[in-house]
Amino acid sequence: MTDKMPLCDISAEQATLGAILIDPVSLMEVSSIVEPSDFYRPAHQLIYKAMLNINHRHGNIDIITVREEIANAGKLTEIGETKYLTLLADQVVTSANISDHAKIIRDKATQRQYLRFAMELTKKVYERDDIASWLPVQQAALAKRLAADAICHNYNEVILSAVKQIEDVSKGNITWLRLGYKNLDRLLGGGLKPAQLAIVAGRPGSGKTNLAVNIAENVAESGKRVLYFSLEMTAEELAQRTLAGFGKIDMSEPLKENDWSKIWPAAEKASKLQITVVDTPKLTIDMIRAIISKQIIESTVPIGLIIIDHIGKIKHHNPNASPYQKMCDISSDLKNLGKEFALPILTLCQLNRAVENRNVKNKRPCLADLRDSGSIEEDADIVIMIYRRDYYKHLEVEDNGDGEYQEDTNIVDLYIRKNRNGPPGQVEMFWQPGKSRFESLSRVPD
């Protein structure tokens, strides 16, 4: 262990105690972060505990009162007499950074607790001890330690912040991330908000990836950067869709002579987009988190949107888990990722076959059609479902509600089935699969 970093920071401990001595009010800030046992040096544990005892009695904290508190406990020699308390106070100029120092102390204490847990578990495994009864107690202790990182807000402060946010939005000082389709953005209350998890769901061939690529292009053209995780298609395949859309070239048939004259202008326009594609397959949530962190650090253009295509291709840490459990864990992790980075995440998801097997004429998707997991519905802030009107014509079961078959080829309905901050709704789109373009229908009133 000699080549490892020490699991303590004596300087942070001294700075924290010294800051309390020169500014006793700062104890209130520290006491919500660390407890006596978090200090590595026993002498520091004694000093901090004495400060807490004095504060509990509503006494005044200074070098003299702390010295008396420790002396009354018969432990003055264990801290180095009054001289050490004076040293602590003299080496601190301000208490401005006391919360940062306290967090260092807590983090080091957490690392030591993890190490003790690992060493004790190893010992019990080798000794074939009773792990089943020991483990729950240790897990509870670790959970208590992790709970210290929970962020708590006083409601009076939150209310004032909420009022300010509403005021800024109404004045146009704050705009959410617009997806580039006016009617869709309007239904979503102006676009996606930081930390929101939005799901775009549809059957295979319904245009999920096409829509995601178009949204990425729209966001990038607005000056924001998009981080696109393509777990199924290559970056070149996505780029070809952008070229088709920008050049208005039908890639579903052999290129015509005049198509080549459109490709280079499209390529020049597309090359300016701030879109980063990660097409590594079988990524886990932890790998995705690490990539996001790296991109945030290295990029000079802030990330505005994260797209994951698609949720079913994310690798779960437990290959033996059921499909339902895998999807529950992954959707919850994606929601937490958005909150962690304060970024909206747009995730694609396949609908299950139930929508086709329903013995009814109306095949429009609903939330129950989300594949393998009801937790997607719970975790998502927004669920958009794609419905191609001509998709089910061959089944001869589709009608528009009055017994007449739909004849709207390439008309796609986006159903907002869940909208945490607004009403559900429907947006009509025109989809050109060969040109990889979704366009808002002009007949939909703006």
C-alpha positions as semicolon CSV with decimal commas, in nm:
position;residue;x (nm);y (nm);z (nm)
1;M;0,000;0,000;0,000
2;T;0,301;0,230;0,019
3;D;0,262;0,332;-0,347
4;K;-0,101;0,432;-0,302
5;M;-0,234;0,779;-0,230
6;P;-0,294;0,833;0,145
7;L;-0,659;0,807;0,244
8;C;-0,646;1,124;0,451
9;D;-0,572;1,494;0,414
10;I;-0,424;1,634;0,733
11;S;-0,397;1,984;0,587
12;A;-0,771;1,991;0,514
13;E;-0,845;1,873;0,868
14;Q;-0,623;2,142;1,020
15;A;-0,765;2,414;0,795
16;T;-1,123;2,317;0,888
17;L;-1,062;2,318;1,263
18;G;-0,862;2,641;1,245
19;A;-1,139;2,809;1,045
20;I;-1,395;2,716;1,311
21;L;-1,173;2,864;1,581
22;I;-1,152;3,202;1,403
23;D;-1,511;3,192;1,274
24;P;-1,732;2,977;1,502
25;V;-2,043;3,041;1,288
26;S;-1,884;2,830;1,014
27;L;-1,935;2,521;1,234
28;M;-2,298;2,515;1,120
29;E;-2,180;2,465;0,763
30;V;-1,926;2,197;0,853
31;S;-2,153;2,000;1,086
32;S;-2,387;1,916;0,796
33;I;-2,096;1,763;0,605
34;V;-1,869;1,577;0,850
35;E;-1,890;1,407;1,186
36;P;-1,606;1,348;1,439
37;S;-1,521;1,001;1,313
38;D;-1,454;1,141;0,966
39;F;-1,130;1,301;1,088
40;Y;-0,826;1,080;1,045
41;R;-0,621;1,202;1,343
42;P;-0,765;1,108;1,684
43;A;-0,660;1,452;1,814
44;H;-0,869;1,619;1,547
45;Q;-1,166;1,399;1,634
46;L;-1,139;1,515;1,997
47;I;-1,115;1,884;1,900
48;Y;-1,411;1,867;1,662
49;K;-1,624;1,677;1,911
50;A;-1,545;1,939;2,177
51;M;-1,656;2,213;1,938
52;L;-1,984;2,031;1,871
53;N;-2,047;1,986;2,246
54;I;-1,989;2,355;2,315
55;N;-2,215;2,454;2,028
56;H;-2,485;2,216;2,153
57;R;-2,487;2,404;2,485
58;H;-2,503;2,734;2,292
59;G;-2,159;2,826;2,424
60;N;-1,891;3,035;2,258
61;I;-1,619;2,854;2,067
62;D;-1,262;2,976;2,095
63;I;-0,922;2,840;2,193
64;I;-0,991;2,872;2,568
65;T;-1,336;2,709;2,570
66;V;-1,224;2,422;2,347
67;R;-0,920;2,367;2,568
68;E;-1,139;2,354;2,879
69;E;-1,385;2,113;2,717
70;I;-1,106;1,870;2,629
71;A;-0,931;1,915;2,967
72;N;-1,254;1,832;3,152
73;A;-1,261;1,506;2,960
74;G;-0,904;1,436;3,077
75;K;-0,763;1,427;2,724
76;L;-0,574;1,752;2,688
77;T;-0,237;1,583;2,646
78;E;-0,376;1,378;2,357
79;I;-0,418;1,690;2,143
80;G;-0,088;1,854;2,227
81;E;-0,209;2,102;2,490
82;T;-0,312;2,462;2,411
83;K;-0,013;2,509;2,183
84;Y;-0,169;2,293;1,909
85;L;-0,502;2,478;1,921
86;T;-0,315;2,807;1,882
87;L;-0,125;2,661;1,587
88;L;-0,452;2,563;1,418
89;A;-0,598;2,912;1,456
90;D;-0,281;3,092;1,349
91;Q;-0,239;2,907;1,018
92;V;-0,584;3,003;0,885
93;V;-0,661;3,348;0,746
94;T;-1,023;3,298;0,634
95;S;-1,308;3,047;0,659
96;A;-1,419;3,113;0,301
97;N;-1,317;2,767;0,177
98;I;-1,430;2,570;0,481
99;S;-1,704;2,374;0,300
100;D;-1,456;2,260;0,034
101;H;-1,213;2,145;0,302
102;A;-1,492;1,966;0,488
103;K;-1,593;1,779;0,173
104;I;-1,234;1,662;0,130
105;I;-1,241;1,524;0,483
106;R;-1,570;1,346;0,417
107;D;-1,449;1,200;0,085
108;K;-1,133;1,065;0,244
109;A;-1,336;0,911;0,526
110;T;-1,565;0,746;0,271
111;Q;-1,264;0,596;0,094
112;R;-1,136;0,457;0,423
113;Q;-1,477;0,306;0,493
114;Y;-1,478;0,137;0,152
115;L;-1,131;0,001;0,219
116;R;-1,232;-0,137;0,560
117;F;-1,537;-0,298;0,402
118;A;-1,330;-0,462;0,128
119;M;-1,066;-0,589;0,372
120;E;-1,324;-0,727;0,614
121;L;-1,518;-0,894;0,333
122;T;-1,199;-1,056;0,203
123;K;-1,117;-1,181;0,550
124;K;-1,463;-1,331;0,600
125;V;-1,452;-1,503;0,260
126;Y;-1,119;-1,670;0,343
127;E;-1,237;-1,765;0,693
128;R;-1,574;-1,885;0,556
129;D;-1,747;-1,667;0,809
130;D;-2,118;-1,581;0,816
131;I;-2,134;-1,317;0,543
132;A;-2,513;-1,329;0,502
133;S;-2,583;-1,168;0,840
134;W;-2,284;-0,933;0,830
135;L;-2,337;-0,789;0,482
136;P;-2,675;-0,611;0,537
137;V;-2,533;-0,419;0,833
138;Q;-2,235;-0,302;0,630
139;Q;-2,454;-0,211;0,335
140;A;-2,669;0,005;0,561
141;A;-2,358;0,181;0,691
142;L;-2,234;0,249;0,338
143;A;-2,577;0,375;0,234
144;K;-2,574;0,617;0,528
145;R;-2,236;0,742;0,415
146;L;-2,357;0,796;0,057
147;A;-2,669;0,975;0,183
148;A;-2,443;1,253;0,307
149;D;-2,397;1,353;-0,058
150;A;-2,771;1,412;-0,104
151;I;-2,849;1,769;-0,205
152;C;-3,115;1,930;0,013
153;H;-3,296;2,252;-0,071
154;N;-3,497;2,480;0,155
155;Y;-3,834;2,527;-0,008
156;N;-3,838;2,903;0,050
157;E;-3,518;2,930;-0,156
158;V;-3,656;2,700;-0,428
159;I;-3,978;2,901;-0,457
160;L;-3,787;3,225;-0,512
161;S;-3,570;3,054;-0,772
162;A;-3,877;2,913;-0,948
163;V;-4,042;3,255;-0,963
164;K;-3,723;3,402;-1,112
165;Q;-3,709;3,125;-1,372
166;I;-4,073;3,177;-1,473
167;E;-4,008;3,550;-1,505
168;D;-3,696;3,493;-1,718
169;V;-3,878;3,251;-1,949
170;S;-4,171;3,490;-1,995
171;K;-3,932;3,772;-2,083
172;G;-3,734;3,555;-2,323
173;N;-3,421;3,566;-2,108
174;I;-3,421;3,185;-2,091
175;T;-3,494;2,961;-2,388
176;W;-3,504;2,585;-2,372
177;L;-3,337;2,357;-2,625
178;R;-3,550;2,379;-2,938
179;L;-3,568;2,066;-3,153
180;G;-3,624;2,265;-3,469
181;Y;-3,990;2,184;-3,533
182;K;-4,209;2,473;-3,424
183;N;-4,525;2,277;-3,345
184;L;-4,335;2,009;-3,155
185;D;-4,136;2,266;-2,957
186;R;-4,454;2,450;-2,871
187;L;-4,617;2,135;-2,732
188;L;-4,304;2,073;-2,526
189;G;-4,327;2,418;-2,369
190;G;-4,047;2,567;-2,575
191;G;-3,825;2,261;-2,613
192;L;-3,626;2,027;-2,391
193;K;-3,512;2,144;-2,049
194;P;-3,186;2,055;-1,875
195;A;-3,185;1,704;-1,717
196;Q;-3,500;1,597;-1,903
197;L;-3,517;1,244;-2,043
198;A;-3,712;1,232;-2,369
199;I;-3,801;0,903;-2,538
200;V;-3,873;0,870;-2,912
201;A;-4,041;0,534;-2,966
202;G;-4,160;0,351;-3,273
203;R;-4,166;0,022;-3,458
204;P;-3,871;-0,074;-3,682
205;G;-3,877;0,129;-4,001
206;S;-4,090;0,406;-3,854
207;G;-3,815;0,668;-3,889
208;K;-3,677;0,693;-3,533
209;T;-3,315;0,736;-3,637
210;N;-3,412;0,970;-3,920
211;L;-3,597;1,194;-3,676
212;A;-3,309;1,184;-3,426
213;V;-3,055;1,278;-3,693
214;N;-3,276;1,565;-3,812
215;I;-3,313;1,691;-3,455
216;A;-2,935;1,668;-3,409
217;E;-2,889;1,874;-3,727
218;N;-3,142;2,136;-3,615
219;V;-2,982;2,170;-3,271
220;A;-2,632;2,190;-3,420
221;E;-2,742;2,454;-3,670
222;S;-2,870;2,663;-3,379
223;G;-2,514;2,678;-3,242
224;K;-2,536;2,399;-2,983
225;R;-2,322;2,086;-2,983
226;V;-2,475;1,738;-3,002
227;L;-2,319;1,419;-2,867
228;Y;-2,476;1,131;-3,060
229;F;-2,429;0,772;-2,935
230;S;-2,505;0,548;-3,234
231;L;-2,498;0,195;-3,094
232;E;-2,635;0,033;-3,410
233;M;-2,532;0,236;-3,715
234;T;-2,188;0,368;-3,808
235;A;-2,099;0,735;-3,810
236;E;-2,067;0,720;-4,189
237;E;-2,422;0,587;-4,225
238;L;-2,555;0,875;-4,016
239;A;-2,350;1,122;-4,219
240;Q;-2,496;0,984;-4,543
241;R;-2,843;1,060;-4,411
242;T;-2,740;1,418;-4,341
243;L;-2,597;1,450;-4,694
244;A;-2,920;1,313;-4,840
245;G;-3,130;1,558;-4,642
246;F;-2,915;1,866;-4,697
247;G;-2,872;1,788;-5,068
248;K;-3,233;1,672;-5,113
249;I;-3,098;1,359;-5,275
250;D;-3,301;1,038;-5,283
251;M;-3,055;0,775;-5,162
252;S;-3,310;0,494;-5,201
253;E;-3,233;0,474;-5,574
254;P;-2,918;0,500;-5,787
255;L;-2,776;0,851;-5,798
256;K;-2,850;1,057;-6,105
257;E;-2,590;1,271;-6,277
258;N;-2,725;1,596;-6,132
259;D;-2,723;1,446;-5,779
260;W;-2,344;1,466;-5,768
261;S;-2,357;1,841;-5,804
262;K;-2,566;1,854;-5,485
263;I;-2,340;1,638;-5,269
264;W;-2,046;1,876;-5,228
265;P;-2,254;2,178;-5,119
266;A;-2,436;1,946;-4,877
267;A;-2,102;1,816;-4,749
268;E;-1,971;2,168;-4,696
269;K;-2,283;2,262;-4,497
270;A;-2,279;1,938;-4,295
271;S;-1,908;1,965;-4,211
272;K;-1,981;2,280;-4,010
273;L;-2,221;2,102;-3,774
274;Q;-2,105;2,053;-3,416
275;I;-2,212;1,688;-3,398
276;T;-1,988;1,425;-3,238
277;V;-2,083;1,063;-3,312
278;V;-1,979;0,775;-3,089
279;D;-2,048;0,452;-3,281
280;T;-1,878;0,206;-3,047
281;P;-2,121;-0,083;-2,990
282;K;-2,217;-0,248;-2,660
283;L;-2,148;0,053;-2,440
284;T;-2,246;0,037;-2,074
285;I;-2,392;0,327;-1,879
286;D;-2,058;0,375;-1,702
287;M;-1,878;0,393;-2,038
288;I;-2,132;0,645;-2,168
289;R;-2,086;0,854;-1,852
290;A;-1,707;0,852;-1,896
291;I;-1,735;0,957;-2,262
292;I;-1,970;1,244;-2,175
293;S;-1,732;1,365;-1,903
294;K;-1,436;1,351;-2,140
295;Q;-1,624;1,538;-2,413
296;I;-1,737;1,810;-2,171
297;I;-1,379;1,864;-2,054
298;E;-1,218;1,862;-2,399
299;S;-1,476;2,054;-2,604
300;T;-1,468;2,430;-2,646
301;V;-1,834;2,428;-2,755
302;P;-2,075;2,334;-2,473
303;I;-2,287;2,024;-2,530
304;G;-2,656;2,109;-2,574
305;L;-2,806;1,765;-2,633
306;I;-2,718;1,399;-2,587
307;I;-2,883;1,145;-2,820
308;I;-2,871;0,769;-2,761
309;D;-2,972;0,540;-3,048
310;H;-3,102;0,324;-2,901
311;I;-3,177;0,221;-2,543
312;G;-3,206;-0,148;-2,628
313;K;-2,842;-0,158;-2,742
314;I;-2,697;-0,036;-2,412
315;K;-2,511;-0,319;-2,242
316;H;-2,632;-0,409;-1,893
317;H;-2,379;-0,489;-1,622
318;N;-2,557;-0,818;-1,542
319;P;-2,602;-1,038;-1,851
320;N;-2,823;-1,276;-1,652
321;A;-3,081;-1,012;-1,562
322;S;-3,423;-1,033;-1,723
323;P;-3,502;-0,800;-2,017
324;Y;-3,747;-0,617;-1,793
325;Q;-3,490;-0,562;-1,517
326;K;-3,224;-0,456;-1,766
327;M;-3,451;-0,192;-1,915
328;C;-3,562;-0,072;-1,571
329;D;-3,201;-0,020;-1,462
330;I;-3,089;0,142;-1,786
331;S;-3,378;0,388;-1,811
332;S;-3,326;0,490;-1,448
333;D;-2,953;0,533;-1,511
334;L;-3,021;0,751;-1,816
335;K;-3,247;0,975;-1,612
336;N;-2,975;1,006;-1,349
337;L;-2,717;1,086;-1,620
338;G;-2,923;1,380;-1,736
339;K;-2,947;1,514;-1,383
340;E;-2,577;1,455;-1,321
341;F;-2,468;1,657;-1,625
342;A;-2,770;1,895;-1,632
343;L;-2,825;1,808;-1,999
344;P;-3,133;1,685;-2,187
345;I;-3,107;1,328;-2,315
346;L;-3,304;1,208;-2,617
347;T;-3,320;0,829;-2,632
348;L;-3,469;0,610;-2,902
349;C;-3,671;0,304;-2,808
350;Q;-3,846;0,027;-2,998
351;L;-4,212;-0,049;-2,950
352;N;-4,300;-0,412;-2,895
353;R;-4,511;-0,623;-3,129
354;A;-4,820;-0,584;-2,913
355;V;-4,921;-0,282;-3,119
356;E;-4,950;-0,507;-3,425
357;N;-5,116;-0,795;-3,241
358;R;-5,393;-0,586;-3,091
359;N;-5,723;-0,711;-3,227
360;V;-5,848;-0,363;-3,304
361;K;-5,837;-0,142;-3,611
362;N;-5,666;0,146;-3,433
363;K;-5,295;0,068;-3,424
364;R;-5,182;0,402;-3,289
365;P;-4,915;0,335;-3,022
366;C;-4,973;0,393;-2,653
367;L;-4,744;0,388;-2,349
368;A;-4,817;0,020;-2,284
369;D;-4,639;-0,062;-2,611
370;L;-4,296;0,037;-2,477
371;R;-4,075;-0,267;-2,503
372;D;-4,000;-0,481;-2,196
373;S;-4,028;-0,209;-1,933
374;G;-4,294;0,003;-1,773
375;S;-4,013;0,192;-1,598
376;I;-3,935;0,382;-1,919
377;E;-4,275;0,542;-1,887
378;E;-4,201;0,629;-1,523
379;D;-3,847;0,760;-1,576
380;A;-3,909;0,962;-1,891
381;D;-4,020;1,323;-1,877
382;I;-4,138;1,313;-2,237
383;V;-4,250;1,019;-2,453
384;I;-4,293;1,080;-2,827
385;M;-4,437;0,793;-3,032
386;I;-4,403;0,774;-3,409
387;Y;-4,699;0,652;-3,613
388;R;-4,675;0,605;-3,989
389;R;-5,022;0,619;-4,139
390;D;-4,930;0,395;-4,431
391;Y;-4,739;0,143;-4,218
392;Y;-5,039;-0,086;-4,155
393;K;-5,220;-0,050;-4,487
394;H;-5,106;-0,396;-4,596
395;L;-5,276;-0,545;-4,290
396;E;-5,609;-0,403;-4,405
397;V;-5,706;-0,315;-4,051
398;E;-5,632;0,055;-4,032
399;D;-5,894;0,324;-4,051
400;N;-5,920;0,687;-3,952
401;G;-6,203;0,639;-3,708
402;D;-6,496;0,627;-3,947
403;G;-6,417;0,312;-4,140
404;E;-6,217;0,481;-4,418
405;Y;-5,859;0,367;-4,480
406;Q;-5,580;0,618;-4,444
407;E;-5,424;0,714;-4,778
408;D;-5,170;0,965;-4,641
409;T;-4,850;0,811;-4,771
410;N;-4,540;0,947;-4,592
411;I;-4,754;1,131;-4,336
412;V;-4,622;1,062;-3,987
413;D;-4,791;1,149;-3,660
414;L;-4,581;1,227;-3,355
415;Y;-4,790;1,149;-3,051
416;I;-4,670;1,311;-2,728
417;R;-4,804;1,043;-2,493
418;K;-4,630;1,181;-2,186
419;N;-4,532;1,540;-2,120
420;R;-4,435;1,601;-1,761
421;N;-4,454;1,979;-1,793
422;G;-4,740;2,012;-2,036
423;P;-5,035;1,844;-2,206
424;P;-5,018;1,547;-2,443
425;G;-5,067;1,622;-2,809
426;Q;-5,009;1,532;-3,172
427;V;-4,788;1,680;-3,444
428;E;-4,820;1,592;-3,813
429;M;-4,497;1,552;-4,008
430;F;-4,407;1,474;-4,368
431;W;-4,135;1,209;-4,398
432;Q;-3,923;1,151;-4,706
433;P;-3,737;0,826;-4,624
434;G;-3,516;0,835;-4,933
435;K;-3,404;1,189;-4,855
436;S;-3,389;1,124;-4,480
437;R;-3,597;1,431;-4,398
438;F;-3,879;1,505;-4,158
439;E;-4,058;1,830;-4,232
440;S;-4,338;2,006;-4,049
441;L;-4,662;2,001;-4,246
442;S;-4,767;2,350;-4,357
443;R;-5,130;2,258;-4,305
444;V;-5,064;2,235;-3,930
445;P;-5,134;2,589;-3,799
446;D;-4,833;2,767;-3,645
